[in-house]
Amino acid sequence: MDCIRSVYDSVTNYSYEIILIDNHSHDDSVETISREFPGVLLIANQENVGFARGNNQGMGVASGRYVLLLNSDTVVRKDTLETMVAFMDTRPDLGASGCKIILPDGSLDKACKRGFPTPSASFYYAFGFSKLFPDRPRFNGYQLGYLDPDEAYPIDCLVGAFMLVRRETIAQVGGLDEEFFMYGEDLDWCYRIKEAGWGIYYYPETSIVHLKGGSARRRPFKIVYEFHRAMILFHRKHYSRQYNSMINGAVYAGVGVKFAISLLRNALILPKTVPSPAQSLGSAAEVGPRNDNNTEVRL
């Protein structure tokens, strides 16, 4: 609910509507939000339909010039909506943009500005080369760690926690691919947006806080599985035809090894209270549990 309050606290000259998708949450959030925020259009699903399908439901009833995908575990600044929409209005060539995203400890959520996960970029990221050589573009093609997070520039990928997308762009490329249950759908969307000729921009003149899941927490198997399944889906959809069977086989084997390592690490972590698999929505860059509500703002 802090997310919704922060949107209502926004200082902006633009009108907006809030559409909340609830993927069969197991608490009283539907009743509470309906009572405390009667102006929110709430769609309560009777099952967890996934991040992509849930957001597509919201987009289907939206009426604004822009669609903002906004995670329920985020808090926007008072100027965020005004700053980002004003920027997009000056750049009709852009299909989507994102702001700077800060974690609770003050560090950058590196998922807010990314390159496409090509086989080489994915390899360097998955096996730690990007951390060993943080200032080398060759080894940081995915998280773009060599670029100043306080400067604005075109990028390949945004994160589903905050994506401001132009209505005309959605009409051209379609919504999120529902084959991605959670994780990877934002990468795929950005890929299709750029393929259609639209630009994507990182614009850090404003920021939000992302209260994403902590790294010391045991993940449900569903989350670990879907994270790695999304890697396979993305590569198969966008890269497999560009590479020979040896490289494709190496990619799939690498994902399998990483999946096994993730399961092993997960088994060694002491259990803590976490959301059930039915309470998961997410994007490829996040490895922690995600909330079962997702907010969309139409401006």
PASEBA-1860 file (N, C-alpha, C; in nm, 3 decimals):
! residues 299
1> MDCIRSVY> 0.081/-0.121/0.000/0.000/0.000/0.000/0.085/0.126/0.000 ~ 0.210/0.114/0.045/0.299/0.230/0.040/0.320/0.276/-0.103 ~ 0.322/0.181/-0.196/0.338/0.216/-0.337/0.223/0.305/-0.383 ~ 0.100/0.262/-0.354/-0.018/0.340/-0.396/-0.017/0.477/-0.331 ~ 0.016/0.482/-0.202/0.020/0.611/-0.133/0.122/0.704/-0.199 ~ 0.237/0.649/-0.238/0.340/0.733/-0.299/0.294/0.787/-0.434 ~ 0.216/0.707/-0.509/0.162/0.756/-0.636/0.063/0.869/-0.611 ~ -0.026/0.852/-0.514/-0.124/0.956/-0.482/-0.056/1.082/-0.427
9> DSVTNYSY> 0.061/1.067/-0.368/0.135/1.183/-0.316/0.214/1.255/-0.424 ~ 0.210/1.203/-0.545/0.286/1.263/-0.655/0.240/1.406/-0.681 ~ 0.336/1.490/-0.717/0.306/1.628/-0.757/0.322/1.634/-0.909 ~ 0.211/1.637/-0.980/0.215/1.632/-1.126/0.097/1.705/-1.188 ~ 0.121/1.758/-1.306/0.015/1.824/-1.382/-0.061/1.725/-1.469 ~ -0.015/1.601/-1.474/-0.079/1.500/-1.557/-0.186/1.425/-1.478 ~ -0.290/1.386/-1.545/-0.391/1.302/-1.483/-0.350/1.156/-1.499 ~ -0.395/1.071/-1.410/-0.355/0.930/-1.416/-0.462/0.843/-1.353
17> EIILIDNH> -0.455/0.716/-1.384/-0.540/0.616/-1.321/-0.451/0.505/-1.270 ~ -0.491/0.442/-1.160/-0.415/0.332/-1.102/-0.495/0.204/-1.120 ~ -0.431/0.105/-1.178/-0.492/-0.026/-1.197/-0.407/-0.127/-1.122 ~ -0.467/-0.197/-1.029/-0.395/-0.294/-0.946/-0.439/-0.436/-0.983 ~ -0.342/-0.520/-1.014/-0.369/-0.660/-1.044/-0.331/-0.745/-0.924 ~ -0.427/-0.816/-0.868/-0.400/-0.905/-0.755/-0.404/-1.049/-0.805 ~ -0.292/-1.118/-0.793/-0.281/-1.256/-0.840/-0.311/-1.356/-0.729 ~ -0.436/-1.351/-0.684/-0.486/-1.448/-0.586/-0.403/-1.445/-0.457
25> SHDDSVET> -0.392/-1.327/-0.399/-0.318/-1.314/-0.273/-0.394/-1.387/-0.162 ~ -0.320/-1.426/-0.058/-0.378/-1.507/0.048/-0.402/-1.428/0.177 ~ -0.388/-1.297/0.169/-0.416/-1.216/0.287/-0.539/-1.130/0.259 ~ -0.555/-1.023/0.333/-0.673/-0.939/0.318/-0.644/-0.815/0.234 ~ -0.541/-0.822/0.148/-0.500/-0.703/0.074/-0.609/-0.652/-0.020 ~ -0.685/-0.742/-0.083/-0.790/-0.699/-0.174/-0.894/-0.615/-0.100 ~ -0.939/-0.665/0.014/-1.039/-0.593/0.091/-0.983/-0.462/0.145 ~ -0.859/-0.467/0.193/-0.798/-0.347/0.251/-0.779/-0.238/0.146
33> ISREFPGV> -0.728/-0.276/0.030/-0.705/-0.177/-0.075/-0.836/-0.122/-0.127 ~ -0.936/-0.208/-0.142/-1.067/-0.161/-0.187/-1.126/-0.060/-0.091 ~ -1.103/-0.083/0.037/-1.158/0.007/0.139/-1.079/0.137/0.148 ~ -0.946/0.129/0.147/-0.864/0.247/0.169/-0.839/0.328/0.042 ~ -0.848/0.263/-0.074/-0.822/0.333/-0.200/-0.936/0.305/-0.299 ~ -1.051/0.363/-0.276/-1.167/0.334/-0.363/-1.146/0.380/-0.506 ~ -1.052/0.470/-0.531/-1.027/0.517/-0.666/-0.943/0.424/-0.750 ~ -0.885/0.321/-0.689/-0.802/0.225/-0.761/-0.891/0.122/-0.831
41> LLIANQEN> -0.865/0.099/-0.958/-0.932/-0.009/-1.031/-0.860/-0.138/-0.998 ~ -0.925/-0.226/-0.923/-0.861/-0.348/-0.875/-0.916/-0.469/-0.949 ~ -0.826/-0.545/-1.010/-0.863/-0.670/-1.077/-0.809/-0.784/-0.991 ~ -0.900/-0.860/-0.931/-0.862/-0.969/-0.840/-0.876/-1.102/-0.914 ~ -0.763/-1.164/-0.946/-0.766/-1.295/-1.013/-0.790/-1.406/-0.913 ~ -0.853/-1.512/-0.958/-0.882/-1.627/-0.873/-0.770/-1.730/-0.875 ~ -0.664/-1.699/-0.950/-0.543/-1.782/-0.951/-0.426/-1.692/-0.986 ~ -0.305/-1.741/-0.960/-0.186/-1.665/-0.996/-0.159/-1.686/-1.145
49> VGFARGNN> -0.192/-1.586/-1.225/-0.179/-1.599/-1.371/-0.042/-1.556/-1.420 ~ 0.046/-1.511/-1.330/0.179/-1.470/-1.369/0.190/-1.321/-1.393 ~ 0.314/-1.276/-1.398/0.344/-1.132/-1.413/0.300/-1.080/-1.548 ~ 0.334/-1.151/-1.655/0.303/-1.102/-1.790/0.153/-1.095/-1.814 ~ 0.083/-1.202/-1.786/-0.061/-1.205/-1.811/-0.133/-1.104/-1.722 ~ -0.090/-1.091/-1.598/-0.153/-0.996/-1.509/-0.139/-0.853/-1.560 ~ -0.019/-0.817/-1.603/0.000/-0.682/-1.655/-0.075/-0.661/-1.785 ~ -0.084/-0.765/-1.866/-0.162/-0.753/-1.989/-0.309/-0.727/-1.959
57> QGMGVASG> -0.359/-0.787/-1.851/-0.497/-0.759/-1.810/-0.515/-0.609/-1.782 ~ -0.420/-0.552/-1.711/-0.428/-0.410/-1.679/-0.419/-0.323/-1.803 ~ -0.328/-0.358/-1.892/-0.313/-0.280/-2.014/-0.439/-0.285/-2.100 ~ -0.512/-0.395/-2.090/-0.633/-0.412/-2.169/-0.744/-0.317/-2.133 ~ -0.740/-0.264/-2.010/-0.846/-0.172/-1.967/-0.793/-0.031/-1.947 ~ -0.666/-0.008/-1.979/-0.605/0.123/-1.957/-0.648/0.222/-2.065 ~ -0.645/0.349/-2.031/-0.689/0.451/-2.125/-0.587/0.563/-2.147 ~ -0.473/0.558/-2.082/-0.378/0.668/-2.088/-0.288/0.667/-2.210
65> RYVLLLNS> -0.215/0.778/-2.229/-0.117/0.789/-2.337/0.007/0.705/-2.309 ~ 0.032/0.681/-2.182/0.146/0.600/-2.139/0.098/0.494/-2.042 ~ 0.172/0.386/-2.035/0.151/0.281/-1.935/0.277/0.272/-1.851 ~ 0.260/0.278/-1.721/0.373/0.260/-1.630/0.356/0.129/-1.555 ~ 0.442/0.032/-1.582/0.446/-0.088/-1.500/0.521/-0.054/-1.373 ~ 0.458/-0.080/-1.261/0.516/-0.041/-1.133/0.493/-0.150/-1.030 ~ 0.601/-0.206/-0.978/0.587/-0.311/-0.877/0.525/-0.257/-0.749 ~ 0.452/-0.342/-0.681/0.390/-0.301/-0.555/0.493/-0.284/-0.443
73> DTVVRKDT> 0.613/-0.337/-0.461/0.718/-0.321/-0.360/0.811/-0.205/-0.395 ~ 0.754/-0.098/-0.452/0.831/0.021/-0.484/0.764/0.143/-0.423 ~ 0.842/0.250/-0.410/0.792/0.379/-0.364/0.846/0.485/-0.458 ~ 0.757/0.562/-0.520/0.801/0.666/-0.613/0.819/0.798/-0.540 ~ 0.907/0.882/-0.593/0.924/1.017/-0.540/0.810/1.106/-0.587 ~ 0.794/1.219/-0.521/0.686/1.310/-0.557/0.697/1.360/-0.701 ~ 0.819/1.369/-0.752/0.838/1.423/-0.887/0.852/1.317/-0.995 ~ 0.846/1.189/-0.958/0.879/1.083/-1.054/0.787/1.083/-1.175
81> LETMVAFM> 0.657/1.084/-1.155/0.563/1.079/-1.267/0.578/1.201/-1.355 ~ 0.585/1.320/-1.295/0.597/1.443/-1.371/0.725/1.444/-1.454 ~ 0.836/1.405/-1.391/0.966/1.407/-1.460/0.970/1.310/-1.576 ~ 0.923/1.189/-1.555/0.934/1.086/-1.658/0.839/1.111/-1.775 ~ 0.716/1.152/-1.747/0.622/1.178/-1.856/0.666/1.300/-1.936 ~ 0.713/1.404/-1.868/0.761/1.523/-1.939/0.879/1.487/-2.030 ~ 0.967/1.400/-1.981/1.080/1.356/-2.063/1.032/1.281/-2.186 ~ 0.940/1.188/-2.168/0.889/1.111/-2.282/0.818/1.200/-2.383
89> DTRPDLGA> 0.753/1.303/-2.335/0.685/1.394/-2.427/0.782/1.470/-2.516 ~ 0.906/1.486/-2.470/1.006/1.555/-2.552/1.080/1.459/-2.645 ~ 1.056/1.329/-2.630/1.129/1.230/-2.710/1.031/1.133/-2.776 ~ 0.964/1.176/-2.883/0.867/1.089/-2.950/0.930/0.966/-3.016 ~ 1.063/0.962/-3.023/1.131/0.846/-3.080/1.144/0.731/-2.981 ~ 1.116/0.759/-2.853/1.134/0.657/-2.750/1.006/0.576/-2.730 ~ 1.023/0.446/-2.722/0.909/0.359/-2.691/0.893/0.336/-2.543 ~ 1.004/0.344/-2.468/0.998/0.317/-2.324/1.116/0.386/-2.256
97> SGCKIILP> 1.098/0.414/-2.129/1.205/0.474/-2.049/1.192/0.427/-1.905 ~ 1.301/0.443/-1.833/1.303/0.406/-1.692/1.389/0.501/-1.614 ~ 1.362/0.515/-1.486/1.438/0.605/-1.401/1.542/0.527/-1.320 ~ 1.613/0.597/-1.237/1.708/0.533/-1.147/1.631/0.460/-1.038 ~ 1.674/0.338/-1.005/1.607/0.260/-0.902/1.707/0.230/-0.790 ~ 1.666/0.267/-0.669/1.753/0.255/-0.553/1.701/0.146/-0.460 ~ 1.791/0.066/-0.406/1.756/-0.036/-0.308/1.750/0.027/-0.168 ~ 1.689/-0.041/-0.071/1.675/0.017/0.063/1.807/0.058/0.129
105> DGSLDKAC> 1.917/-0.009/0.091/2.046/0.026/0.150/2.114/0.143/0.080 ~ 2.046/0.201/-0.019/2.101/0.316/-0.090/2.179/0.283/-0.216 ~ 2.201/0.155/-0.240/2.276/0.115/-0.360/2.184/0.109/-0.481 ~ 2.245/0.104/-0.597/2.170/0.100/-0.723/2.115/-0.039/-0.748 ~ 1.988/-0.046/-0.790/1.934/-0.172/-0.841/1.984/-0.183/-0.984 ~ 2.084/-0.267/-1.005/2.153/-0.272/-1.134/2.063/-0.318/-1.248 ~ 1.949/-0.374/-1.216/1.857/-0.419/-1.320/1.790/-0.304/-1.394 ~ 1.800/-0.182/-1.342/1.728/-0.070/-1.404/1.791/-0.024/-1.533
113> KRGFPTPS> 1.912/-0.068/-1.565/1.975/-0.035/-1.693/2.060/-0.155/-1.735 ~ 2.020/-0.217/-1.845/2.085/-0.341/-1.886/2.105/-0.348/-2.036 ~ 2.196/-0.435/-2.077/2.209/-0.472/-2.216/2.136/-0.604/-2.236 ~ 2.121/-0.644/-2.362/2.056/-0.772/-2.387/2.146/-0.887/-2.342 ~ 2.087/-0.993/-2.290/2.166/-1.109/-2.243/2.208/-1.199/-2.358 ~ 2.301/-1.152/-2.439/2.358/-1.236/-2.544/2.432/-1.351/-2.478 ~ 2.466/-1.455/-2.553/2.540/-1.566/-2.490/2.667/-1.521/-2.420 ~ 2.744/-1.432/-2.481/2.869/-1.389/-2.417/2.840/-1.302/-2.295
121> ASFYYAFG> 2.746/-1.207/-2.306/2.714/-1.121/-2.192/2.659/-1.203/-2.076 ~ 2.576/-1.301/-2.107/2.519/-1.387/-2.003/2.627/-1.470/-1.935 ~ 2.722/-1.520/-2.014/2.830/-1.602/-1.958/2.914/-1.519/-1.861 ~ 2.956/-1.399/-1.904/3.040/-1.314/-1.819/2.965/-1.273/-1.691 ~ 2.834/-1.253/-1.703/2.756/-1.214/-1.586/2.734/-1.333/-1.492 ~ 2.692/-1.446/-1.547/2.655/-1.561/-1.465/2.773/-1.618/-1.389 ~ 2.892/-1.610/-1.449/3.008/-1.675/-1.387/3.108/-1.575/-1.330 ~ 3.062/-1.453/-1.301/3.138/-1.361/-1.218/3.241/-1.273/-1.284
129> FSKLFPDR> 3.258/-1.282/-1.416/3.359/-1.200/-1.482/3.324/-1.051/-1.473 ~ 3.195/-1.019/-1.474/3.153/-0.879/-1.468/3.193/-0.816/-1.334 ~ 3.194/-0.896/-1.228/3.237/-0.845/-1.097/3.389/-0.831/-1.090 ~ 3.460/-0.920/-1.157/3.606/-0.914/-1.156/3.659/-0.796/-1.236 ~ 3.587/-0.761/-1.342/3.630/-0.651/-1.429/3.515/-0.553/-1.447 ~ 3.477/-0.481/-1.342/3.356/-0.397/-1.347/3.364/-0.280/-1.444 ~ 3.484/-0.238/-1.480/3.497/-0.121/-1.568/3.525/-0.158/-1.713 ~ 3.517/-0.285/-1.743/3.547/-0.331/-1.880/3.417/-0.359/-1.955
137> PRFNGYQL> 3.389/-0.283/-2.061/3.265/-0.304/-2.136/3.249/-0.447/-2.187 ~ 3.358/-0.511/-2.225/3.349/-0.646/-2.279/3.286/-0.742/-2.179 ~ 3.317/-0.725/-2.051/3.268/-0.817/-1.948/3.141/-0.767/-1.877 ~ 3.093/-0.650/-1.916/2.976/-0.593/-1.850/2.867/-0.554/-1.950 ~ 2.849/-0.639/-2.049/2.748/-0.612/-2.150/2.606/-0.626/-2.100 ~ 2.587/-0.697/-1.988/2.452/-0.716/-1.936/2.412/-0.606/-1.839 ~ 2.486/-0.589/-1.729/2.447/-0.489/-1.629/2.505/-0.350/-1.655 ~ 2.589/-0.336/-1.757/2.642/-0.206/-1.798/2.706/-0.132/-1.681
145> GYLDPDEA> 2.781/-0.206/-1.599/2.842/-0.147/-1.481/2.945/-0.041/-1.510 ~ 2.995/-0.034/-1.631/3.096/0.065/-1.668/3.035/0.201/-1.698 ~ 2.901/0.210/-1.706/2.834/0.336/-1.734/2.791/0.405/-1.604 ~ 2.806/0.536/-1.600/2.772/0.615/-1.482/2.621/0.611/-1.457 ~ 2.577/0.563/-1.340/2.433/0.555/-1.313/2.367/0.691/-1.295 ~ 2.445/0.797/-1.288/2.389/0.931/-1.273/2.380/1.006/-1.405 ~ 2.412/0.940/-1.515/2.400/1.001/-1.646/2.291/0.931/-1.726 ~ 2.232/1.004/-1.820/2.124/0.951/-1.903/2.181/0.901/-2.035
153> YPIDCLVG> 2.127/0.789/-2.087/2.174/0.735/-2.214/2.079/0.626/-2.262 ~ 2.087/0.596/-2.392/2.005/0.486/-2.444/2.059/0.352/-2.396 ~ 1.970/0.259/-2.370/2.008/0.125/-2.326/1.923/0.023/-2.400 ~ 1.950/-0.103/-2.374/1.870/-0.210/-2.434/1.747/-0.245/-2.350 ~ 1.767/-0.259/-2.219/1.662/-0.318/-2.135/1.635/-0.238/-2.008 ~ 1.509/-0.229/-1.975/1.464/-0.177/-1.847/1.419/-0.294/-1.760 ~ 1.373/-0.265/-1.640/1.323/-0.369/-1.551/1.174/-0.348/-1.530 ~ 1.100/-0.460/-1.518/0.956/-0.453/-1.504/0.908/-0.384/-1.378
161> AFMLVRRE> 0.996/-0.360/-1.282/0.957/-0.289/-1.160/0.917/-0.145/-1.190 ~ 0.975/-0.086/-1.297/0.938/0.049/-1.340/0.968/0.061/-1.489 ~ 0.864/0.058/-1.568/0.877/0.075/-1.713/0.767/0.168/-1.762 ~ 0.806/0.282/-1.815/0.710/0.376/-1.872/0.708/0.355/-2.024 ~ 0.596/0.309/-2.077/0.587/0.266/-2.216/0.481/0.347/-2.289 ~ 0.514/0.388/-2.410/0.424/0.469/-2.491/0.309/0.383/-2.546 ~ 0.189/0.439/-2.547/0.072/0.366/-2.596/0.088/0.319/-2.740 ~ 0.144/0.405/-2.826/0.163/0.367/-2.966/0.259/0.249/-2.979
169> TIAQVGGL> 0.356/0.242/-2.890/0.452/0.132/-2.892/0.383/0.000/-2.859 ~ 0.298/0.003/-2.758/0.226/-0.118/-2.719/0.135/-0.163/-2.831 ~ 0.070/-0.068/-2.898/-0.020/-0.102/-3.009/0.056/-0.169/-3.122 ~ 0.183/-0.131/-3.138/0.264/-0.187/-3.247/0.323/-0.323/-3.213 ~ 0.381/-0.337/-3.093/0.455/-0.459/-3.061/0.374/-0.559/-2.979 ~ 0.258/-0.515/-2.924/0.180/-0.603/-2.839/0.224/-0.596/-2.694 ~ 0.157/-0.670/-2.610/0.188/-0.670/-2.467/0.300/-0.766/-2.433 ~ 0.309/-0.798/-2.305/0.410/-0.892/-2.257/0.381/-1.033/-2.306
177> DEEFFMYG> 0.485/-1.110/-2.332/0.471/-1.247/-2.377/0.434/-1.335/-2.257 ~ 0.316/-1.392/-2.262/0.266/-1.468/-2.147/0.328/-1.607/-2.134 ~ 0.416/-1.644/-2.227/0.491/-1.768/-2.210/0.588/-1.754/-2.092 ~ 0.629/-1.630/-2.063/0.711/-1.603/-1.946/0.616/-1.587/-1.827 ~ 0.619/-1.681/-1.735/0.529/-1.673/-1.620/0.573/-1.563/-1.524 ~ 0.699/-1.563/-1.490/0.763/-1.453/-1.418/0.911/-1.460/-1.452 ~ 0.975/-1.346/-1.453/1.113/-1.330/-1.499/1.122/-1.338/-1.651 ~ 1.198/-1.246/-1.708/1.229/-1.249/-1.850/1.133/-1.175/-1.939
185> EDLDWCYR> 1.011/-1.149/-1.891/0.913/-1.084/-1.976/0.951/-0.940/-2.008 ~ 1.020/-0.873/-1.917/1.062/-0.735/-1.944/1.175/-0.731/-2.047 ~ 1.268/-0.826/-2.038/1.374/-0.835/-2.138/1.317/-0.861/-2.277 ~ 1.225/-0.954/-2.284/1.163/-0.988/-2.411/1.087/-0.868/-2.469 ~ 1.015/-0.797/-2.385/0.939/-0.680/-2.430/1.032/-0.573/-2.485 ~ 1.140/-0.546/-2.412/1.237/-0.447/-2.457/1.301/-0.489/-2.590 ~ 1.328/-0.616/-2.605/1.387/-0.665/-2.730/1.292/-0.638/-2.847 ~ 1.164/-0.667/-2.827/1.066/-0.646/-2.934/1.043/-0.498/-2.961
193> IKEAGWGI> 1.050/-0.416/-2.856/1.035/-0.272/-2.873/1.147/-0.217/-2.960 ~ 1.271/-0.260/-2.933/1.383/-0.211/-3.012/1.382/-0.268/-3.153 ~ 1.339/-0.392/-3.167/1.327/-0.450/-3.301/1.228/-0.372/-3.387 ~ 1.127/-0.315/-3.324/1.026/-0.238/-3.396/1.073/-0.096/-3.428 ~ 1.194/-0.061/-3.387/1.250/0.068/-3.421/1.239/0.176/-3.316 ~ 1.187/0.143/-3.198/1.173/0.241/-3.091/1.300/0.243/-3.006 ~ 1.329/0.360/-2.948/1.440/0.370/-2.855/1.397/0.340/-2.713 ~ 1.494/0.302/-2.630/1.472/0.279/-2.487/1.578/0.358/-2.413
201> YYYPETSI> 1.537/0.430/-2.308/1.628/0.525/-2.244/1.628/0.511/-2.092 ~ 1.747/0.526/-2.037/1.766/0.533/-1.892/1.779/0.680/-1.855 ~ 1.692/0.727/-1.766/1.684/0.870/-1.734/1.684/0.889/-1.582 ~ 1.804/0.914/-1.522/1.817/0.915/-1.377/1.791/1.051/-1.311 ~ 1.712/1.136/-1.377/1.682/1.266/-1.316/1.581/1.254/-1.201 ~ 1.524/1.137/-1.187/1.440/1.105/-1.072/1.463/0.960/-1.036 ~ 1.406/0.915/-0.927/1.434/0.778/-0.883/1.316/0.723/-0.803 ~ 1.319/0.592/-0.782/1.224/0.526/-0.693/1.305/0.434/-0.602
209> VHLKGGSA> 1.241/0.387/-0.497/1.302/0.288/-0.408/1.235/0.154/-0.434 ~ 1.317/0.050/-0.446/1.267/-0.084/-0.473/1.298/-0.173/-0.353 ~ 1.194/-0.219/-0.285/1.211/-0.300/-0.164/1.212/-0.448/-0.199 ~ 1.304/-0.488/-0.285/1.304/-0.625/-0.336/1.353/-0.723/-0.231 ~ 1.328/-0.854/-0.254/1.362/-0.958/-0.158/1.510/-0.964/-0.128 ~ 1.544/-0.996/-0.006/1.682/-1.002/0.038/1.754/-1.124/-0.014 ~ 1.888/-1.115/-0.026/1.967/-1.221/-0.086/1.990/-1.339/0.009 ~ 1.965/-1.322/0.138/1.991/-1.430/0.232/1.870/-1.517/0.256
217> RRRPFKIV> 1.769/-1.501/0.174/1.643/-1.569/0.198/1.629/-1.690/0.106 ~ 1.579/-1.799/0.161/1.556/-1.918/0.079/1.439/-1.894/-0.015 ~ 1.459/-1.931/-0.143/1.354/-1.913/-0.241/1.274/-2.040/-0.260 ~ 1.143/-2.026/-0.282/1.066/-2.144/-0.321/1.117/-2.198/-0.453 ~ 1.103/-2.328/-0.472/1.152/-2.391/-0.594/1.093/-2.325/-0.718 ~ 0.966/-2.286/-0.711/0.898/-2.225/-0.825/0.973/-2.102/-0.875 ~ 1.023/-2.022/-0.783/1.093/-1.900/-0.821/1.226/-1.933/-0.886 ~ 1.301/-2.025/-0.826/1.430/-2.064/-0.884/1.411/-2.124/-1.023
225> YEFHRAMI> 1.309/-2.209/-1.036/1.281/-2.274/-1.164/1.244/-2.173/-1.271 ~ 1.150/-2.082/-1.240/1.104/-1.987/-1.340/1.213/-1.890/-1.381 ~ 1.301/-1.855/-1.288/1.413/-1.767/-1.321/1.501/-1.828/-1.429 ~ 1.532/-1.955/-1.415/1.619/-2.021/-1.512/1.543/-2.062/-1.639 ~ 1.417/-2.095/-1.624/1.337/-2.125/-1.743/1.328/-2.003/-1.834 ~ 1.319/-1.884/-1.774/1.312/-1.762/-1.853/1.437/-1.742/-1.937 ~ 1.553/-1.782/-1.884/1.677/-1.772/-1.962/1.669/-1.856/-2.088 ~ 1.620/-1.977/-2.072/1.606/-2.067/-2.186/1.507/-2.011/-2.288
233> LFHRKHYS> 1.393/-1.964/-2.239/1.290/-1.910/-2.328/1.344/-1.792/-2.408 ~ 1.413/-1.700/-2.341/1.463/-1.581/-2.410/1.564/-1.619/-2.517 ~ 1.658/-1.706/-2.482/1.759/-1.746/-2.581/1.696/-1.820/-2.698 ~ 1.605/-1.910/-2.669/1.541/-1.987/-2.775/1.462/-1.895/-2.868 ~ 1.397/-1.794/-2.813/1.312/-1.706/-2.893/1.393/-1.607/-2.977 ~ 1.502/-1.554/-2.922/1.569/-1.443/-2.989/1.709/-1.472/-3.041 ~ 1.775/-1.576/-2.989/1.914/-1.598/-3.027/1.945/-1.734/-3.088 ~ 1.863/-1.832/-3.066/1.900/-1.968/-3.107/1.924/-1.980/-3.256
241> RQYNSMIN> 1.849/-1.904/-3.337/1.867/-1.912/-3.483/1.993/-1.841/-3.530 ~ 2.052/-1.758/-3.443/2.173/-1.684/-3.481/2.301/-1.763/-3.455 ~ 2.290/-1.872/-3.379/2.408/-1.947/-3.338/2.396/-2.093/-3.378 ~ 2.512/-2.159/-3.386/2.511/-2.300/-3.422/2.473/-2.386/-3.302 ~ 2.456/-2.514/-3.329/2.410/-2.606/-3.225/2.509/-2.618/-3.109 ~ 2.638/-2.600/-3.136/2.737/-2.610/-3.029/2.720/-2.496/-2.928 ~ 2.703/-2.374/-2.980/2.686/-2.260/-2.890/2.552/-2.270/-2.817 ~ 2.447/-2.307/-2.890/2.316/-2.321/-2.825/2.321/-2.427/-2.716
249> GAVYAGVG> 2.387/-2.538/-2.745/2.400/-2.644/-2.646/2.477/-2.597/-2.523 ~ 2.582/-2.515/-2.547/2.661/-2.463/-2.436/2.577/-2.369/-2.349 ~ 2.491/-2.288/-2.414/2.404/-2.197/-2.339/2.308/-2.276/-2.251 ~ 2.242/-2.377/-2.309/2.146/-2.455/-2.233/2.214/-2.533/-2.120 ~ 2.333/-2.583/-2.148/2.408/-2.655/-2.044/2.449/-2.559/-1.932 ~ 2.491/-2.438/-1.970/2.530/-2.339/-1.870/2.415/-2.301/-1.780 ~ 2.296/-2.285/-1.839/2.178/-2.255/-1.758/2.147/-2.371/-1.664 ~ 2.164/-2.494/-1.715/2.141/-2.611/-1.631/2.235/-2.618/-1.513
257> VKFAISLL> 2.363/-2.585/-1.538/2.462/-2.586/-1.430/2.427/-2.478/-1.327 ~ 2.392/-2.360/-1.376/2.357/-2.251/-1.285/2.232/-2.285/-1.205 ~ 2.137/-2.352/-1.268/2.016/-2.395/-1.198/2.051/-2.492/-1.086 ~ 2.138/-2.588/-1.115/2.178/-2.686/-1.013/2.250/-2.618/-0.897 ~ 2.338/-2.523/-0.930/2.411/-2.451/-0.825/2.314/-2.370/-0.739 ~ 2.216/-2.306/-0.804/2.118/-2.227/-0.731/2.035/-2.313/-0.636 ~ 1.997/-2.432/-0.683/1.922/-2.524/-0.596/2.006/-2.568/-0.477 ~ 2.134/-2.595/-0.501/2.222/-2.636/-0.393/2.239/-2.525/-0.290
265> RNALILPK> 2.265/-2.404/-0.339/2.279/-2.291/-0.247/2.150/-2.268/-0.170 ~ 2.039/-2.281/-0.238/1.910/-2.261/-0.174/1.887/-2.362/-0.062 ~ 1.930/-2.486/-0.085/1.912/-2.591/0.014/1.995/-2.568/0.138 ~ 2.106/-2.493/0.124/2.196/-2.470/0.236/2.157/-2.349/0.321 ~ 2.057/-2.273/0.273/2.012/-2.155/0.347/1.905/-2.196/0.447 ~ 1.917/-2.148/0.570/1.816/-2.177/0.670/1.684/-2.114/0.628 ~ 1.572/-2.186/0.643/1.443/-2.133/0.599/1.400/-2.012/0.679 ~ 1.336/-1.918/0.608/1.274/-1.802/0.670/1.135/-1.788/0.612
273> TVPSPAQS> 1.054/-1.705/0.670/0.919/-1.686/0.619/0.924/-1.613/0.486 ~ 0.872/-1.677/0.381/0.873/-1.618/0.248/0.737/-1.639/0.185 ~ 0.706/-1.560/0.082/0.580/-1.583/0.011/0.579/-1.719/-0.055 ~ 0.461/-1.775/-0.071/0.447/-1.901/-0.142/0.465/-1.879/-0.290 ~ 0.486/-1.986/-0.370/0.499/-1.967/-0.514/0.380/-1.896/-0.574 ~ 0.262/-1.908/-0.516/0.144/-1.842/-0.571/0.150/-1.691/-0.549 ~ 0.246/-1.644/-0.468/0.256/-1.502/-0.440/0.376/-1.443/-0.512 ~ 0.405/-1.488/-0.633/0.524/-1.445/-0.702/0.492/-1.377/-0.834
281> LGSAAEVG> 0.546/-1.257/-0.848/0.545/-1.187/-0.975/0.687/-1.138/-0.994 ~ 0.738/-1.134/-1.116/0.874/-1.087/-1.123/0.927/-1.064/-1.262 ~ 1.054/-1.021/-1.265/1.124/-0.995/-1.389/1.259/-1.062/-1.384 ~ 1.325/-1.072/-1.497/1.443/-1.156/-1.507/1.556/-1.112/-1.417 ~ 1.563/-0.986/-1.387/1.678/-0.939/-1.312/1.665/-0.957/-1.163 ~ 1.551/-0.997/-1.115/1.531/-1.010/-0.972/1.533/-1.157/-0.930 ~ 1.608/-1.183/-0.827/1.618/-1.321/-0.782/1.544/-1.345/-0.651 ~ 1.480/-1.243/-0.598/1.406/-1.258/-0.474/1.257/-1.271/-0.499
289> PRNDNNTE> 1.182/-1.316/-0.399/1.038/-1.327/-0.414/0.976/-1.191/-0.442 ~ 0.872/-1.191/-0.521/0.803/-1.069/-0.556/0.662/-1.070/-0.498 ~ 0.606/-0.954/-0.479/0.473/-0.945/-0.421/0.366/-0.994/-0.516 ~ 0.249/-1.024/-0.463/0.143/-1.078/-0.544/0.054/-0.969/-0.603 ~ 0.087/-0.843/-0.580/0.015/-0.734/-0.641/0.108/-0.659/-0.736 ~ 0.055/-0.610/-0.845/0.134/-0.526/-0.932/0.051/-0.408/-0.974 ~ 0.109/-0.290/-0.960/0.038/-0.167/-0.986/0.075/-0.115/-1.124 ~ -0.026/-0.072/-1.196/-0.004/-0.007/-1.324/-0.064/0.132/-1.318
297> VRL> 0.012/0.229/-1.366/-0.035/0.367/-1.367/-0.050/0.409/-1.513 ~ -0.164/0.459/-1.549/-0.188/0.505/-1.685/-0.197/0.657/-1.685 ~ -0.112/0.722/-1.764/-0.107/0.868/-1.767/-0.147/0.921/-1.903
END
